[in-house]
Amino acid sequence: MYADRLVHLRKSRGLTQQEIADKLKISRSTYAQYELGRRRPDYETLLGLANIFNVSIDYLLGRTDDPQPPSSAQTPEKRSDSSPPSRPKDPYQQMIDEAIEQLEPEERRIIEKIRSMPDLDLQFKDFEADPVQNLRDLVKIWRLLHPEDFENGGVKK
């Protein structure tokens, strides 16, 4: 969905791929991969695209058909609901969170343990193709590397 929207937005504004890439400070080939749907932009790039095209990130991702970003004049008091304003979630983080929910409880505990380790700075962005299977593979690798973490088949805290 985002690929089609990027093509439409760029062409409707009479811009080239190179012009968009220059504004984002990325290569034209990287931007072309976004338009072809072969690569997904990271959160910062999505923000840049939303600003360039003056649309919301939700519109770029196909979550809404309303291209207009929420009005900056809309204060919390003017909101129709009582929820506080929230920062949009990184789409990759959301994808990983959804994939983790599909894992077995023991697999989830292992992934959460790995994520909580301060000396590891895991980037799950390479898991995009099949995040659930990739997370399961990570659990298998962890079991091989750290058998001491498992007592009687369970995860040692």
Phi and psi in radians as a Rosetta constraint file:
Dihedral C 1 N 2 CA 2 C 2 CIRCULARHARMONIC -1.097 0.35
Dihedral N 2 CA 2 C 2 N 3 CIRCULARHARMONIC -0.582 0.35
Dihedral C 2 N 3 CA 3 C 3 CIRCULARHARMONIC -1.100 0.35
Dihedral N 3 CA 3 C 3 N 4 CIRCULARHARMONIC -0.830 0.35
Dihedral C 3 N 4 CA 4 C 4 CIRCULARHARMONIC -1.081 0.35
Dihedral N 4 CA 4 C 4 N 5 CIRCULARHARMONIC -0.700 0.35
Dihedral C 4 N 5 CA 5 C 5 CIRCULARHARMONIC -1.165 0.35
Dihedral N 5 CA 5 C 5 N 6 CIRCULARHARMONIC -0.672 0.35
Dihedral C 5 N 6 CA 6 C 6 CIRCULARHARMONIC -1.090 0.35
Dihedral N 6 CA 6 C 6 N 7 CIRCULARHARMONIC -0.782 0.35
Dihedral C 6 N 7 CA 7 C 7 CIRCULARHARMONIC -1.062 0.35
Dihedral N 7 CA 7 C 7 N 8 CIRCULARHARMONIC -0.850 0.35
Dihedral C 7 N 8 CA 8 C 8 CIRCULARHARMONIC -1.059 0.35
Dihedral N 8 CA 8 C 8 N 9 CIRCULARHARMONIC -0.824 0.35
Dihedral C 8 N 9 CA 9 C 9 CIRCULARHARMONIC -1.097 0.35
Dihedral N 9 CA 9 C 9 N 10 CIRCULARHARMONIC -0.765 0.35
Dihedral C 9 N 10 CA 10 C 10 CIRCULARHARMONIC -1.123 0.35
Dihedral N 10 CA 10 C 10 N 11 CIRCULARHARMONIC -0.843 0.35
Dihedral C 10 N 11 CA 11 C 11 CIRCULARHARMONIC -1.162 0.35
Dihedral N 11 CA 11 C 11 N 12 CIRCULARHARMONIC -0.652 0.35
Dihedral C 11 N 12 CA 12 C 12 CIRCULARHARMONIC -1.158 0.35
Dihedral N 12 CA 12 C 12 N 13 CIRCULARHARMONIC -0.351 0.35
Dihedral C 12 N 13 CA 13 C 13 CIRCULARHARMONIC -1.778 0.35
Dihedral N 13 CA 13 C 13 N 14 CIRCULARHARMONIC 0.063 0.35
Dihedral C 13 N 14 CA 14 C 14 CIRCULARHARMONIC 1.165 0.35
Dihedral N 14 CA 14 C 14 N 15 CIRCULARHARMONIC 0.563 0.35
Dihedral C 14 N 15 CA 15 C 15 CIRCULARHARMONIC -1.825 0.35
Dihedral N 15 CA 15 C 15 N 16 CIRCULARHARMONIC 2.701 0.35
Dihedral C 15 N 16 CA 16 C 16 CIRCULARHARMONIC -1.674 0.35
Dihedral N 16 CA 16 C 16 N 17 CIRCULARHARMONIC 2.859 0.35
Dihedral C 16 N 17 CA 17 C 17 CIRCULARHARMONIC -1.038 0.35
Dihedral N 17 CA 17 C 17 N 18 CIRCULARHARMONIC -0.683 0.35
Dihedral C 17 N 18 CA 18 C 18 CIRCULARHARMONIC -1.106 0.35
Dihedral N 18 CA 18 C 18 N 19 CIRCULARHARMONIC -0.709 0.35
Dihedral C 18 N 19 CA 19 C 19 CIRCULARHARMONIC -1.102 0.35
Dihedral N 19 CA 19 C 19 N 20 CIRCULARHARMONIC -0.745 0.35
Dihedral C 19 N 20 CA 20 C 20 CIRCULARHARMONIC -1.143 0.35
Dihedral N 20 CA 20 C 20 N 21 CIRCULARHARMONIC -0.793 0.35
Dihedral C 20 N 21 CA 21 C 21 CIRCULARHARMONIC -1.027 0.35
Dihedral N 21 CA 21 C 21 N 22 CIRCULARHARMONIC -0.733 0.35
Dihedral C 21 N 22 CA 22 C 22 CIRCULARHARMONIC -1.080 0.35
Dihedral N 22 CA 22 C 22 N 23 CIRCULARHARMONIC -0.736 0.35
Dihedral C 22 N 23 CA 23 C 23 CIRCULARHARMONIC -1.125 0.35
Dihedral N 23 CA 23 C 23 N 24 CIRCULARHARMONIC -0.587 0.35
Dihedral C 23 N 24 CA 24 C 24 CIRCULARHARMONIC -1.512 0.35
Dihedral N 24 CA 24 C 24 N 25 CIRCULARHARMONIC -0.153 0.35
Dihedral C 24 N 25 CA 25 C 25 CIRCULARHARMONIC 1.051 0.35
Dihedral N 25 CA 25 C 25 N 26 CIRCULARHARMONIC 0.797 0.35
Dihedral C 25 N 26 CA 26 C 26 CIRCULARHARMONIC -2.275 0.35
Dihedral N 26 CA 26 C 26 N 27 CIRCULARHARMONIC 2.972 0.35
Dihedral C 26 N 27 CA 27 C 27 CIRCULARHARMONIC -1.345 0.35
Dihedral N 27 CA 27 C 27 N 28 CIRCULARHARMONIC 2.719 0.35
Dihedral C 27 N 28 CA 28 C 28 CIRCULARHARMONIC -1.076 0.35
Dihedral N 28 CA 28 C 28 N 29 CIRCULARHARMONIC -0.671 0.35
Dihedral C 28 N 29 CA 29 C 29 CIRCULARHARMONIC -1.133 0.35
Dihedral N 29 CA 29 C 29 N 30 CIRCULARHARMONIC -0.622 0.35
Dihedral C 29 N 30 CA 30 C 30 CIRCULARHARMONIC -1.113 0.35
Dihedral N 30 CA 30 C 30 N 31 CIRCULARHARMONIC -0.813 0.35
Dihedral C 30 N 31 CA 31 C 31 CIRCULARHARMONIC -1.092 0.35
Dihedral N 31 CA 31 C 31 N 32 CIRCULARHARMONIC -0.707 0.35
Dihedral C 31 N 32 CA 32 C 32 CIRCULARHARMONIC -1.036 0.35
Dihedral N 32 CA 32 C 32 N 33 CIRCULARHARMONIC -0.642 0.35
Dihedral C 32 N 33 CA 33 C 33 CIRCULARHARMONIC -1.107 0.35
Dihedral N 33 CA 33 C 33 N 34 CIRCULARHARMONIC -0.605 0.35
Dihedral C 33 N 34 CA 34 C 34 CIRCULARHARMONIC -1.109 0.35
Dihedral N 34 CA 34 C 34 N 35 CIRCULARHARMONIC -0.808 0.35
Dihedral C 34 N 35 CA 35 C 35 CIRCULARHARMONIC -1.163 0.35
Dihedral N 35 CA 35 C 35 N 36 CIRCULARHARMONIC -0.495 0.35
Dihedral C 35 N 36 CA 36 C 36 CIRCULARHARMONIC -1.473 0.35
Dihedral N 36 CA 36 C 36 N 37 CIRCULARHARMONIC -0.141 0.35
Dihedral C 36 N 37 CA 37 C 37 CIRCULARHARMONIC 1.327 0.35
Dihedral N 37 CA 37 C 37 N 38 CIRCULARHARMONIC 0.262 0.35
Dihedral C 37 N 38 CA 38 C 38 CIRCULARHARMONIC -1.556 0.35
Dihedral N 38 CA 38 C 38 N 39 CIRCULARHARMONIC -0.222 0.35
Dihedral C 38 N 39 CA 39 C 39 CIRCULARHARMONIC -2.568 0.35
Dihedral N 39 CA 39 C 39 N 40 CIRCULARHARMONIC 2.533 0.35
Dihedral C 39 N 40 CA 40 C 40 CIRCULARHARMONIC -1.859 0.35
Dihedral N 40 CA 40 C 40 N 41 CIRCULARHARMONIC 2.342 0.35
Dihedral C 40 N 41 CA 41 C 41 CIRCULARHARMONIC -1.186 0.35
Dihedral N 41 CA 41 C 41 N 42 CIRCULARHARMONIC 2.558 0.35
Dihedral C 41 N 42 CA 42 C 42 CIRCULARHARMONIC -1.319 0.35
Dihedral N 42 CA 42 C 42 N 43 CIRCULARHARMONIC 3.082 0.35
Dihedral C 42 N 43 CA 43 C 43 CIRCULARHARMONIC -1.060 0.35
Dihedral N 43 CA 43 C 43 N 44 CIRCULARHARMONIC -0.764 0.35
Dihedral C 43 N 44 CA 44 C 44 CIRCULARHARMONIC -1.097 0.35
Dihedral N 44 CA 44 C 44 N 45 CIRCULARHARMONIC -0.679 0.35
Dihedral C 44 N 45 CA 45 C 45 CIRCULARHARMONIC -1.177 0.35
Dihedral N 45 CA 45 C 45 N 46 CIRCULARHARMONIC -0.692 0.35
Dihedral C 45 N 46 CA 46 C 46 CIRCULARHARMONIC -1.041 0.35
Dihedral N 46 CA 46 C 46 N 47 CIRCULARHARMONIC -0.732 0.35
Dihedral C 46 N 47 CA 47 C 47 CIRCULARHARMONIC -1.063 0.35
Dihedral N 47 CA 47 C 47 N 48 CIRCULARHARMONIC -0.764 0.35
Dihedral C 47 N 48 CA 48 C 48 CIRCULARHARMONIC -1.077 0.35
Dihedral N 48 CA 48 C 48 N 49 CIRCULARHARMONIC -0.776 0.35
Dihedral C 48 N 49 CA 49 C 49 CIRCULARHARMONIC -1.097 0.35
Dihedral N 49 CA 49 C 49 N 50 CIRCULARHARMONIC -0.752 0.35
Dihedral C 49 N 50 CA 50 C 50 CIRCULARHARMONIC -1.060 0.35
Dihedral N 50 CA 50 C 50 N 51 CIRCULARHARMONIC -0.693 0.35
Dihedral C 50 N 51 CA 51 C 51 CIRCULARHARMONIC -1.209 0.35
Dihedral N 51 CA 51 C 51 N 52 CIRCULARHARMONIC -0.746 0.35
Dihedral C 51 N 52 CA 52 C 52 CIRCULARHARMONIC -1.059 0.35
Dihedral N 52 CA 52 C 52 N 53 CIRCULARHARMONIC -0.790 0.35
Dihedral C 52 N 53 CA 53 C 53 CIRCULARHARMONIC -1.606 0.35
Dihedral N 53 CA 53 C 53 N 54 CIRCULARHARMONIC -0.061 0.35
Dihedral C 53 N 54 CA 54 C 54 CIRCULARHARMONIC 0.952 0.35
Dihedral N 54 CA 54 C 54 N 55 CIRCULARHARMONIC 0.889 0.35
Dihedral C 54 N 55 CA 55 C 55 CIRCULARHARMONIC -2.306 0.35
Dihedral N 55 CA 55 C 55 N 56 CIRCULARHARMONIC 2.965 0.35
Dihedral C 55 N 56 CA 56 C 56 CIRCULARHARMONIC -1.476 0.35
Dihedral N 56 CA 56 C 56 N 57 CIRCULARHARMONIC 2.736 0.35
Dihedral C 56 N 57 CA 57 C 57 CIRCULARHARMONIC -1.093 0.35
Dihedral N 57 CA 57 C 57 N 58 CIRCULARHARMONIC -0.676 0.35
Dihedral C 57 N 58 CA 58 C 58 CIRCULARHARMONIC -1.015 0.35
Dihedral N 58 CA 58 C 58 N 59 CIRCULARHARMONIC -0.655 0.35
Dihedral C 58 N 59 CA 59 C 59 CIRCULARHARMONIC -1.149 0.35
Dihedral N 59 CA 59 C 59 N 60 CIRCULARHARMONIC -0.788 0.35
Dihedral C 59 N 60 CA 60 C 60 CIRCULARHARMONIC -1.020 0.35
Dihedral N 60 CA 60 C 60 N 61 CIRCULARHARMONIC -0.675 0.35
Dihedral C 60 N 61 CA 61 C 61 CIRCULARHARMONIC -1.480 0.35
Dihedral N 61 CA 61 C 61 N 62 CIRCULARHARMONIC -0.051 0.35
Dihedral C 61 N 62 CA 62 C 62 CIRCULARHARMONIC 1.430 0.35
Dihedral N 62 CA 62 C 62 N 63 CIRCULARHARMONIC 0.282 0.35
Dihedral C 62 N 63 CA 63 C 63 CIRCULARHARMONIC -1.432 0.35
Dihedral N 63 CA 63 C 63 N 64 CIRCULARHARMONIC -0.292 0.35
Dihedral C 63 N 64 CA 64 C 64 CIRCULARHARMONIC -2.571 0.35
Dihedral N 64 CA 64 C 64 N 65 CIRCULARHARMONIC 2.709 0.35
Dihedral C 64 N 65 CA 65 C 65 CIRCULARHARMONIC -1.697 0.35
Dihedral N 65 CA 65 C 65 N 66 CIRCULARHARMONIC 0.003 0.35
Dihedral C 65 N 66 CA 66 C 66 CIRCULARHARMONIC -1.565 0.35
Dihedral N 66 CA 66 C 66 N 67 CIRCULARHARMONIC 1.922 0.35
Dihedral C 66 N 67 CA 67 C 67 CIRCULARHARMONIC -1.278 0.35
Dihedral N 67 CA 67 C 67 N 68 CIRCULARHARMONIC -0.292 0.35
Dihedral C 67 N 68 CA 68 C 68 CIRCULARHARMONIC -1.310 0.35
Dihedral N 68 CA 68 C 68 N 69 CIRCULARHARMONIC 2.302 0.35
Dihedral C 68 N 69 CA 69 C 69 CIRCULARHARMONIC -1.202 0.35
Dihedral N 69 CA 69 C 69 N 70 CIRCULARHARMONIC 2.722 0.35
Dihedral C 69 N 70 CA 70 C 70 CIRCULARHARMONIC -1.003 0.35
Dihedral N 70 CA 70 C 70 N 71 CIRCULARHARMONIC 2.496 0.35
Dihedral C 70 N 71 CA 71 C 71 CIRCULARHARMONIC -1.123 0.35
Dihedral N 71 CA 71 C 71 N 72 CIRCULARHARMONIC 2.321 0.35
Dihedral C 71 N 72 CA 72 C 72 CIRCULARHARMONIC -1.215 0.35
Dihedral N 72 CA 72 C 72 N 73 CIRCULARHARMONIC -0.295 0.35
Dihedral C 72 N 73 CA 73 C 73 CIRCULARHARMONIC -1.397 0.35
Dihedral N 73 CA 73 C 73 N 74 CIRCULARHARMONIC -0.163 0.35
Dihedral C 73 N 74 CA 74 C 74 CIRCULARHARMONIC -1.358 0.35
Dihedral N 74 CA 74 C 74 N 75 CIRCULARHARMONIC 1.813 0.35
Dihedral C 74 N 75 CA 75 C 75 CIRCULARHARMONIC -1.524 0.35
Dihedral N 75 CA 75 C 75 N 76 CIRCULARHARMONIC 2.874 0.35
Dihedral C 75 N 76 CA 76 C 76 CIRCULARHARMONIC -0.970 0.35
Dihedral N 76 CA 76 C 76 N 77 CIRCULARHARMONIC -0.572 0.35
Dihedral C 76 N 77 CA 77 C 77 CIRCULARHARMONIC -1.181 0.35
Dihedral N 77 CA 77 C 77 N 78 CIRCULARHARMONIC -0.481 0.35
Dihedral C 77 N 78 CA 78 C 78 CIRCULARHARMONIC -1.571 0.35
Dihedral N 78 CA 78 C 78 N 79 CIRCULARHARMONIC -0.076 0.35
Dihedral C 78 N 79 CA 79 C 79 CIRCULARHARMONIC -1.186 0.35
Dihedral N 79 CA 79 C 79 N 80 CIRCULARHARMONIC 2.552 0.35
Dihedral C 79 N 80 CA 80 C 80 CIRCULARHARMONIC -1.330 0.35
Dihedral N 80 CA 80 C 80 N 81 CIRCULARHARMONIC -0.410 0.35
Dihedral C 80 N 81 CA 81 C 81 CIRCULARHARMONIC -1.883 0.35
Dihedral N 81 CA 81 C 81 N 82 CIRCULARHARMONIC 2.963 0.35
Dihedral C 81 N 82 CA 82 C 82 CIRCULARHARMONIC -1.672 0.35
Dihedral N 82 CA 82 C 82 N 83 CIRCULARHARMONIC 0.092 0.35
Dihedral C 82 N 83 CA 83 C 83 CIRCULARHARMONIC -1.308 0.35
Dihedral N 83 CA 83 C 83 N 84 CIRCULARHARMONIC 2.551 0.35
Dihedral C 83 N 84 CA 84 C 84 CIRCULARHARMONIC -1.245 0.35
Dihedral N 84 CA 84 C 84 N 85 CIRCULARHARMONIC 2.692 0.35
Dihedral C 84 N 85 CA 85 C 85 CIRCULARHARMONIC -1.101 0.35
Dihedral N 85 CA 85 C 85 N 86 CIRCULARHARMONIC 2.459 0.35
Dihedral C 85 N 86 CA 86 C 86 CIRCULARHARMONIC -2.170 0.35
Dihedral N 86 CA 86 C 86 N 87 CIRCULARHARMONIC 2.659 0.35
Dihedral C 86 N 87 CA 87 C 87 CIRCULARHARMONIC -1.346 0.35
Dihedral N 87 CA 87 C 87 N 88 CIRCULARHARMONIC 2.364 0.35
Dihedral C 87 N 88 CA 88 C 88 CIRCULARHARMONIC -1.037 0.35
Dihedral N 88 CA 88 C 88 N 89 CIRCULARHARMONIC 2.462 0.35
Dihedral C 88 N 89 CA 89 C 89 CIRCULARHARMONIC -1.405 0.35
Dihedral N 89 CA 89 C 89 N 90 CIRCULARHARMONIC 2.441 0.35
Dihedral C 89 N 90 CA 90 C 90 CIRCULARHARMONIC -0.979 0.35
Dihedral N 90 CA 90 C 90 N 91 CIRCULARHARMONIC 2.198 0.35
Dihedral C 90 N 91 CA 91 C 91 CIRCULARHARMONIC -1.054 0.35
Dihedral N 91 CA 91 C 91 N 92 CIRCULARHARMONIC -0.577 0.35
Dihedral C 91 N 92 CA 92 C 92 CIRCULARHARMONIC -1.210 0.35
Dihedral N 92 CA 92 C 92 N 93 CIRCULARHARMONIC -0.712 0.35
Dihedral C 92 N 93 CA 93 C 93 CIRCULARHARMONIC -1.110 0.35
Dihedral N 93 CA 93 C 93 N 94 CIRCULARHARMONIC -0.709 0.35
Dihedral C 93 N 94 CA 94 C 94 CIRCULARHARMONIC -1.090 0.35
Dihedral N 94 CA 94 C 94 N 95 CIRCULARHARMONIC -0.733 0.35
Dihedral C 94 N 95 CA 95 C 95 CIRCULARHARMONIC -1.057 0.35
Dihedral N 95 CA 95 C 95 N 96 CIRCULARHARMONIC -0.789 0.35
Dihedral C 95 N 96 CA 96 C 96 CIRCULARHARMONIC -1.143 0.35
Dihedral N 96 CA 96 C 96 N 97 CIRCULARHARMONIC -0.755 0.35
Dihedral C 96 N 97 CA 97 C 97 CIRCULARHARMONIC -1.038 0.35
Dihedral N 97 CA 97 C 97 N 98 CIRCULARHARMONIC -0.736 0.35
Dihedral C 97 N 98 CA 98 C 98 CIRCULARHARMONIC -1.155 0.35
Dihedral N 98 CA 98 C 98 N 99 CIRCULARHARMONIC -0.666 0.35
Dihedral C 98 N 99 CA 99 C 99 CIRCULARHARMONIC -1.161 0.35
Dihedral N 99 CA 99 C 99 N 100 CIRCULARHARMONIC -0.704 0.35
Dihedral C 99 N 100 CA 100 C 100 CIRCULARHARMONIC -1.070 0.35
Dihedral N 100 CA 100 C 100 N 101 CIRCULARHARMONIC -0.651 0.35
Dihedral C 100 N 101 CA 101 C 101 CIRCULARHARMONIC -1.078 0.35
Dihedral N 101 CA 101 C 101 N 102 CIRCULARHARMONIC -0.412 0.35
Dihedral C 101 N 102 CA 102 C 102 CIRCULARHARMONIC -1.505 0.35
Dihedral N 102 CA 102 C 102 N 103 CIRCULARHARMONIC -0.125 0.35
Dihedral C 102 N 103 CA 103 C 103 CIRCULARHARMONIC -1.399 0.35
Dihedral N 103 CA 103 C 103 N 104 CIRCULARHARMONIC 2.835 0.35
Dihedral C 103 N 104 CA 104 C 104 CIRCULARHARMONIC -1.206 0.35
Dihedral N 104 CA 104 C 104 N 105 CIRCULARHARMONIC 2.721 0.35
Dihedral C 104 N 105 CA 105 C 105 CIRCULARHARMONIC -0.942 0.35
Dihedral N 105 CA 105 C 105 N 106 CIRCULARHARMONIC -0.743 0.35
Dihedral C 105 N 106 CA 106 C 106 CIRCULARHARMONIC -1.133 0.35
Dihedral N 106 CA 106 C 106 N 107 CIRCULARHARMONIC -0.697 0.35
Dihedral C 106 N 107 CA 107 C 107 CIRCULARHARMONIC -1.110 0.35
Dihedral N 107 CA 107 C 107 N 108 CIRCULARHARMONIC -0.705 0.35
Dihedral C 107 N 108 CA 108 C 108 CIRCULARHARMONIC -1.076 0.35
Dihedral N 108 CA 108 C 108 N 109 CIRCULARHARMONIC -0.732 0.35
Dihedral C 108 N 109 CA 109 C 109 CIRCULARHARMONIC -1.084 0.35
Dihedral N 109 CA 109 C 109 N 110 CIRCULARHARMONIC -0.712 0.35
Dihedral C 109 N 110 CA 110 C 110 CIRCULARHARMONIC -1.120 0.35
Dihedral N 110 CA 110 C 110 N 111 CIRCULARHARMONIC -0.820 0.35
Dihedral C 110 N 111 CA 111 C 111 CIRCULARHARMONIC -1.069 0.35
Dihedral N 111 CA 111 C 111 N 112 CIRCULARHARMONIC -0.758 0.35
Dihedral C 111 N 112 CA 112 C 112 CIRCULARHARMONIC -1.125 0.35
Dihedral N 112 CA 112 C 112 N 113 CIRCULARHARMONIC -0.639 0.35
Dihedral C 112 N 113 CA 113 C 113 CIRCULARHARMONIC -1.107 0.35
Dihedral N 113 CA 113 C 113 N 114 CIRCULARHARMONIC -0.790 0.35
Dihedral C 113 N 114 CA 114 C 114 CIRCULARHARMONIC -1.075 0.35
Dihedral N 114 CA 114 C 114 N 115 CIRCULARHARMONIC -0.771 0.35
Dihedral C 114 N 115 CA 115 C 115 CIRCULARHARMONIC -1.136 0.35
Dihedral N 115 CA 115 C 115 N 116 CIRCULARHARMONIC -0.495 0.35
Dihedral C 115 N 116 CA 116 C 116 CIRCULARHARMONIC -1.473 0.35
Dihedral N 116 CA 116 C 116 N 117 CIRCULARHARMONIC -0.092 0.35
Dihedral C 116 N 117 CA 117 C 117 CIRCULARHARMONIC -1.325 0.35
Dihedral N 117 CA 117 C 117 N 118 CIRCULARHARMONIC 2.046 0.35
Dihedral C 117 N 118 CA 118 C 118 CIRCULARHARMONIC -1.139 0.35
Dihedral N 118 CA 118 C 118 N 119 CIRCULARHARMONIC -0.454 0.35
Dihedral C 118 N 119 CA 119 C 119 CIRCULARHARMONIC -1.475 0.35
Dihedral N 119 CA 119 C 119 N 120 CIRCULARHARMONIC -0.079 0.35
Dihedral C 119 N 120 CA 120 C 120 CIRCULARHARMONIC -1.828 0.35
Dihedral N 120 CA 120 C 120 N 121 CIRCULARHARMONIC 2.277 0.35
Dihedral C 120 N 121 CA 121 C 121 CIRCULARHARMONIC -2.026 0.35
Dihedral N 121 CA 121 C 121 N 122 CIRCULARHARMONIC 1.297 0.35
Dihedral C 121 N 122 CA 122 C 122 CIRCULARHARMONIC -1.304 0.35
Dihedral N 122 CA 122 C 122 N 123 CIRCULARHARMONIC 2.331 0.35
Dihedral C 122 N 123 CA 123 C 123 CIRCULARHARMONIC -1.965 0.35
Dihedral N 123 CA 123 C 123 N 124 CIRCULARHARMONIC 1.988 0.35
Dihedral C 123 N 124 CA 124 C 124 CIRCULARHARMONIC -1.524 0.35
Dihedral N 124 CA 124 C 124 N 125 CIRCULARHARMONIC 0.190 0.35
Dihedral C 124 N 125 CA 125 C 125 CIRCULARHARMONIC -1.147 0.35
Dihedral N 125 CA 125 C 125 N 126 CIRCULARHARMONIC -0.382 0.35
Dihedral C 125 N 126 CA 126 C 126 CIRCULARHARMONIC -1.349 0.35
Dihedral N 126 CA 126 C 126 N 127 CIRCULARHARMONIC -0.081 0.35
Dihedral C 126 N 127 CA 127 C 127 CIRCULARHARMONIC -1.544 0.35
Dihedral N 127 CA 127 C 127 N 128 CIRCULARHARMONIC 0.072 0.35
Dihedral C 127 N 128 CA 128 C 128 CIRCULARHARMONIC -0.952 0.35
Dihedral N 128 CA 128 C 128 N 129 CIRCULARHARMONIC -0.712 0.35
Dihedral C 128 N 129 CA 129 C 129 CIRCULARHARMONIC -1.065 0.35
Dihedral N 129 CA 129 C 129 N 130 CIRCULARHARMONIC -0.852 0.35
Dihedral C 129 N 130 CA 130 C 130 CIRCULARHARMONIC -2.562 0.35
Dihedral N 130 CA 130 C 130 N 131 CIRCULARHARMONIC 1.382 0.35
Dihedral C 130 N 131 CA 131 C 131 CIRCULARHARMONIC -1.058 0.35
Dihedral N 131 CA 131 C 131 N 132 CIRCULARHARMONIC -0.660 0.35
Dihedral C 131 N 132 CA 132 C 132 CIRCULARHARMONIC -1.123 0.35
Dihedral N 132 CA 132 C 132 N 133 CIRCULARHARMONIC -0.846 0.35
Dihedral C 132 N 133 CA 133 C 133 CIRCULARHARMONIC -1.126 0.35
Dihedral N 133 CA 133 C 133 N 134 CIRCULARHARMONIC -0.684 0.35
Dihedral C 133 N 134 CA 134 C 134 CIRCULARHARMONIC -1.130 0.35
Dihedral N 134 CA 134 C 134 N 135 CIRCULARHARMONIC -0.663 0.35
Dihedral C 134 N 135 CA 135 C 135 CIRCULARHARMONIC -1.158 0.35
Dihedral N 135 CA 135 C 135 N 136 CIRCULARHARMONIC -0.700 0.35
Dihedral C 135 N 136 CA 136 C 136 CIRCULARHARMONIC -1.095 0.35
Dihedral N 136 CA 136 C 136 N 137 CIRCULARHARMONIC -0.693 0.35
Dihedral C 136 N 137 CA 137 C 137 CIRCULARHARMONIC -1.101 0.35
Dihedral N 137 CA 137 C 137 N 138 CIRCULARHARMONIC -0.679 0.35
Dihedral C 137 N 138 CA 138 C 138 CIRCULARHARMONIC -1.088 0.35
Dihedral N 138 CA 138 C 138 N 139 CIRCULARHARMONIC -0.703 0.35
Dihedral C 138 N 139 CA 139 C 139 CIRCULARHARMONIC -1.076 0.35
Dihedral N 139 CA 139 C 139 N 140 CIRCULARHARMONIC -0.764 0.35
Dihedral C 139 N 140 CA 140 C 140 CIRCULARHARMONIC -1.060 0.35
Dihedral N 140 CA 140 C 140 N 141 CIRCULARHARMONIC -0.773 0.35
Dihedral C 140 N 141 CA 141 C 141 CIRCULARHARMONIC -1.091 0.35
Dihedral N 141 CA 141 C 141 N 142 CIRCULARHARMONIC -0.752 0.35
Dihedral C 141 N 142 CA 142 C 142 CIRCULARHARMONIC -1.047 0.35
Dihedral N 142 CA 142 C 142 N 143 CIRCULARHARMONIC -0.749 0.35
Dihedral C 142 N 143 CA 143 C 143 CIRCULARHARMONIC -1.067 0.35
Dihedral N 143 CA 143 C 143 N 144 CIRCULARHARMONIC -0.682 0.35
Dihedral C 143 N 144 CA 144 C 144 CIRCULARHARMONIC -1.196 0.35
Dihedral N 144 CA 144 C 144 N 145 CIRCULARHARMONIC -0.703 0.35
Dihedral C 144 N 145 CA 145 C 145 CIRCULARHARMONIC -1.405 0.35
Dihedral N 145 CA 145 C 145 N 146 CIRCULARHARMONIC -0.461 0.35
Dihedral C 145 N 146 CA 146 C 146 CIRCULARHARMONIC -2.315 0.35
Dihedral N 146 CA 146 C 146 N 147 CIRCULARHARMONIC 1.073 0.35
Dihedral C 146 N 147 CA 147 C 147 CIRCULARHARMONIC -1.105 0.35
Dihedral N 147 CA 147 C 147 N 148 CIRCULARHARMONIC -0.395 0.35
Dihedral C 147 N 148 CA 148 C 148 CIRCULARHARMONIC -1.162 0.35
Dihedral N 148 CA 148 C 148 N 149 CIRCULARHARMONIC -0.280 0.35
Dihedral C 148 N 149 CA 149 C 149 CIRCULARHARMONIC -1.375 0.35
Dihedral N 149 CA 149 C 149 N 150 CIRCULARHARMONIC -0.070 0.35
Dihedral C 149 N 150 CA 150 C 150 CIRCULARHARMONIC -2.063 0.35
Dihedral N 150 CA 150 C 150 N 151 CIRCULARHARMONIC 2.136 0.35
Dihedral C 150 N 151 CA 151 C 151 CIRCULARHARMONIC -2.073 0.35
Dihedral N 151 CA 151 C 151 N 152 CIRCULARHARMONIC 2.211 0.35
Dihedral C 151 N 152 CA 152 C 152 CIRCULARHARMONIC 0.898 0.35
Dihedral N 152 CA 152 C 152 N 153 CIRCULARHARMONIC 0.677 0.35
Dihedral C 152 N 153 CA 153 C 153 CIRCULARHARMONIC 1.406 0.35
Dihedral N 153 CA 153 C 153 N 154 CIRCULARHARMONIC -0.004 0.35
Dihedral C 153 N 154 CA 154 C 154 CIRCULARHARMONIC -1.910 0.35
Dihedral N 154 CA 154 C 154 N 155 CIRCULARHARMONIC 3.008 0.35
Dihedral C 154 N 155 CA 155 C 155 CIRCULARHARMONIC -1.526 0.35
Dihedral N 155 CA 155 C 155 N 156 CIRCULARHARMONIC 2.218 0.35
Dihedral C 155 N 156 CA 156 C 156 CIRCULARHARMONIC -1.424 0.35
Dihedral N 156 CA 156 C 156 N 157 CIRCULARHARMONIC 2.282 0.35
